[in-house]
Amino acid sequence: MKWKNLFVALCLLPSLAAQASGQRVLNISVGDWPPYLSSELKHNGVVAHLISDLFADEGYRVEFQFLPWPRAYSAAAAGRFDASAVWMHKAERETDFLFSAPLLDEQFVFFHLKSLPFDWQRFDDLTGMTLGGGLEYSYGPDFDAFLAEGKVKMERVSSDLQNFEKLLKERVVLYPQEINVGYAALRNHFSDADMAKITHHPKPLLVNLSYLMLPKSLEGSPALLERFNKRLQHYRDSGRYQRYFDDLQQGRYQLEVPDALPDEPLIR
């Protein structure tokens, strides 16, 4: 009986310590989006690391659940998660969520083969070209409107892997993608020889902001959002925010076990 009581007491210690410190677990739904979010990256990726540290400084421990993007959204909207990350702002999403201050600055560029010189200044410079693209993916309202004009053809597939394969085979001329996401896909799926064939144009197609979303269905979301935003601003003001992305550029979030990217549509 003494051993049984001791065993029960030892099992209770972690939970008692968490209660004593006021620590609470936050469950956050996320989609797979290397190098920003991935279960196969150190700290689950740079954005997951940043979110975890921000909330840790507010007394919370974060647990991420990786889901297909549509499920990550719907489950969080229903209040089954405390938050979901990271998402572009769309007016219709305000029905379900509160948006944090901008958490991630994204830069979309055109990837192309070095053997096919490319320059552009206006969308009309792309007229007649065939582009790769992601299923159900938005490249910003301006470029989406240009695509709707039919001046270029966009062949949409489900993964970066497929798009870069088509680029290497010259089945598409350009592939628009976020710069860090694009180079992460190249590092993880292609040889050095193939990587050396691809570059990007320095002019951004889109500079976009992404956000943490907190469900309106949960009573505590407004207060939690306020604490998160204040801590995020402190990170930016102190220079700590930038250090996460400096580490990203230095390869400190490298995949531990390279694997294929998911073939699900990316609908952030």
Protein Blocks (a to p, Z undefined) as FASTA:
>chain_A
ZZmmmmmmmmmmmmmmmmmnopacdddddddddfkbcckbghhiaklmmmmmmmmmnopa
cddddddfklmmmmmmnopafbdcdddddfklmmmpccdddfbdcdddddddfklgcddf
bfklmgoiacdddehiaebjklmmmmmnopaccdddfbfklmmmmmmnopafbdcddfkl
mmmmmmmmpcfklmmmpccdfbdfbdcdddddddfkbmklmmmmmmmmmmmmmmmmnomm
mmmmmmmmnopagcfbgcdddfbdcfZZ
